[in-house]
Amino acid sequence: MKTAKTNTKPYTRHAASHKAEALKLTERVGVPEAARQLGLHESQLTAPTDGQPA
């Protein structure tokens, strides 16, 4: 029997202004570099189906 993880991090909700700033950064430096600078995965900055900024 498997046991459930107990040390998971809660999701962080950011304000709309934070998302807008992140998208501006992706336009300036590209998705990979913006993800590195923000400490995020690239998939968190792109739409799920087309790879374009969300």
mmCIF file of the C-alpha atoms, coordinates in Angstrom:
data_MODEL
# 
_entry.id   MODEL 
# 
loop_
_atom_site.group_PDB 
_atom_site.id 
_atom_site.type_symbol 
_atom_site.label_atom_id 
_atom_site.label_alt_id 
_atom_site.label_comp_id 
_atom_site.label_asym_id 
_atom_site.label_entity_id 
_atom_site.label_seq_id 
_atom_site.pdbx_PDB_ins_code 
_atom_site.Cartn_x 
_atom_site.Cartn_y 
_atom_site.Cartn_z 
_atom_site.occupancy 
_atom_site.B_iso_or_equiv 
_atom_site.pdbx_formal_charge 
_atom_site.auth_seq_id 
_atom_site.auth_comp_id 
_atom_site.auth_asym_id 
_atom_site.auth_atom_id 
_atom_site.pdbx_PDB_model_num 
ATOM 1  C CA . MET A 1 1  ? 0.000  0.000  0.000   1.00 0.00 ? 1  MET A CA 1 
ATOM 2  C CA . LYS A 1 2  ? 1.315  3.458  -0.908  1.00 0.00 ? 2  LYS A CA 1 
ATOM 3  C CA . THR A 1 3  ? 1.229  6.360  1.509   1.00 0.00 ? 3  THR A CA 1 
ATOM 4  C CA . ALA A 1 4  ? 0.257  9.901  0.590   1.00 0.00 ? 4  ALA A CA 1 
ATOM 5  C CA . LYS A 1 5  ? 2.852  12.659 0.497   1.00 0.00 ? 5  LYS A CA 1 
ATOM 6  C CA . THR A 1 6  ? 2.664  14.948 3.483   1.00 0.00 ? 6  THR A CA 1 
ATOM 7  C CA . ASN A 1 7  ? 5.349  17.487 2.613   1.00 0.00 ? 7  ASN A CA 1 
ATOM 8  C CA . THR A 1 8  ? 3.840  19.070 -0.497  1.00 0.00 ? 8  THR A CA 1 
ATOM 9  C CA . LYS A 1 9  ? 3.989  22.821 -0.990  1.00 0.00 ? 9  LYS A CA 1 
ATOM 10 C CA . PRO A 1 10 ? 0.712  24.721 -1.262  1.00 0.00 ? 10 PRO A CA 1 
ATOM 11 C CA . TYR A 1 11 ? -0.043 26.463 -4.540  1.00 0.00 ? 11 TYR A CA 1 
ATOM 12 C CA . THR A 1 12 ? 0.893  30.131 -4.722  1.00 0.00 ? 12 THR A CA 1 
ATOM 13 C CA . ARG A 1 13 ? -1.649 32.525 -6.236  1.00 0.00 ? 13 ARG A CA 1 
ATOM 14 C CA . HIS A 1 14 ? -0.137 35.668 -7.703  1.00 0.00 ? 14 HIS A CA 1 
ATOM 15 C CA . ALA A 1 15 ? -1.918 38.931 -8.449  1.00 0.00 ? 15 ALA A CA 1 
ATOM 16 C CA . ALA A 1 16 ? -2.892 39.758 -12.024 1.00 0.00 ? 16 ALA A CA 1 
ATOM 17 C CA . SER A 1 17 ? -0.240 42.493 -12.019 1.00 0.00 ? 17 SER A CA 1 
ATOM 18 C CA . HIS A 1 18 ? 2.431  39.865 -11.300 1.00 0.00 ? 18 HIS A CA 1 
ATOM 19 C CA . LYS A 1 19 ? 1.264  37.831 -14.310 1.00 0.00 ? 19 LYS A CA 1 
ATOM 20 C CA . ALA A 1 20 ? 1.268  40.923 -16.514 1.00 0.00 ? 20 ALA A CA 1 
ATOM 21 C CA . GLU A 1 21 ? 4.869  41.716 -15.522 1.00 0.00 ? 21 GLU A CA 1 
ATOM 22 C CA . ALA A 1 22 ? 5.909  38.115 -16.190 1.00 0.00 ? 22 ALA A CA 1 
ATOM 23 C CA . LEU A 1 23 ? 4.350  38.247 -19.667 1.00 0.00 ? 23 LEU A CA 1 
ATOM 24 C CA . LYS A 1 24 ? 6.132  41.520 -20.455 1.00 0.00 ? 24 LYS A CA 1 
ATOM 25 C CA . LEU A 1 25 ? 9.397  39.879 -19.417 1.00 0.00 ? 25 LEU A CA 1 
ATOM 26 C CA . THR A 1 26 ? 8.742  36.908 -21.743 1.00 0.00 ? 26 THR A CA 1 
ATOM 27 C CA . GLU A 1 27 ? 8.226  39.328 -24.621 1.00 0.00 ? 27 GLU A CA 1 
ATOM 28 C CA . ARG A 1 28 ? 11.531 41.077 -23.869 1.00 0.00 ? 28 ARG A CA 1 
ATOM 29 C CA . VAL A 1 29 ? 13.834 38.127 -23.155 1.00 0.00 ? 29 VAL A CA 1 
ATOM 30 C CA . GLY A 1 30 ? 11.912 35.033 -24.262 1.00 0.00 ? 30 GLY A CA 1 
ATOM 31 C CA . VAL A 1 31 ? 10.193 32.279 -22.316 1.00 0.00 ? 31 VAL A CA 1 
ATOM 32 C CA . PRO A 1 32 ? 13.271 30.237 -21.280 1.00 0.00 ? 32 PRO A CA 1 
ATOM 33 C CA . GLU A 1 33 ? 15.169 33.233 -19.896 1.00 0.00 ? 33 GLU A CA 1 
ATOM 34 C CA . ALA A 1 34 ? 12.091 34.695 -18.188 1.00 0.00 ? 34 ALA A CA 1 
ATOM 35 C CA . ALA A 1 35 ? 11.431 31.341 -16.509 1.00 0.00 ? 35 ALA A CA 1 
ATOM 36 C CA . ARG A 1 36 ? 15.027 31.252 -15.217 1.00 0.00 ? 36 ARG A CA 1 
ATOM 37 C CA . GLN A 1 37 ? 14.846 34.812 -13.902 1.00 0.00 ? 37 GLN A CA 1 
ATOM 38 C CA . LEU A 1 38 ? 11.513 34.206 -12.159 1.00 0.00 ? 38 LEU A CA 1 
ATOM 39 C CA . GLY A 1 39 ? 12.420 30.780 -10.801 1.00 0.00 ? 39 GLY A CA 1 
ATOM 40 C CA . LEU A 1 40 ? 9.580  29.069 -12.688 1.00 0.00 ? 40 LEU A CA 1 
ATOM 41 C CA . HIS A 1 41 ? 9.280  26.219 -15.170 1.00 0.00 ? 41 HIS A CA 1 
ATOM 42 C CA . GLU A 1 42 ? 8.804  27.257 -18.781 1.00 0.00 ? 42 GLU A CA 1 
ATOM 43 C CA . SER A 1 43 ? 5.436  25.493 -18.827 1.00 0.00 ? 43 SER A CA 1 
ATOM 44 C CA . GLN A 1 44 ? 4.183  27.894 -16.176 1.00 0.00 ? 44 GLN A CA 1 
ATOM 45 C CA . LEU A 1 45 ? 4.667  30.787 -18.576 1.00 0.00 ? 45 LEU A CA 1 
ATOM 46 C CA . THR A 1 46 ? 3.153  29.215 -21.688 1.00 0.00 ? 46 THR A CA 1 
ATOM 47 C CA . ALA A 1 47 ? -0.321 28.205 -22.780 1.00 0.00 ? 47 ALA A CA 1 
ATOM 48 C CA . PRO A 1 48 ? -0.881 24.470 -22.387 1.00 0.00 ? 48 PRO A CA 1 
ATOM 49 C CA . THR A 1 49 ? -1.473 23.694 -26.076 1.00 0.00 ? 49 THR A CA 1 
ATOM 50 C CA . ASP A 1 50 ? 0.637  25.959 -28.254 1.00 0.00 ? 50 ASP A CA 1 
ATOM 51 C CA . GLY A 1 51 ? 3.763  26.905 -26.299 1.00 0.00 ? 51 GLY A CA 1 
ATOM 52 C CA . GLN A 1 52 ? 3.027  30.608 -26.701 1.00 0.00 ? 52 GLN A CA 1 
ATOM 53 C CA . PRO A 1 53 ? 3.095  32.976 -23.699 1.00 0.00 ? 53 PRO A CA 1 
ATOM 54 C CA . ALA A 1 54 ? -0.095 32.530 -21.676 1.00 0.00 ? 54 ALA A CA 1 
# 
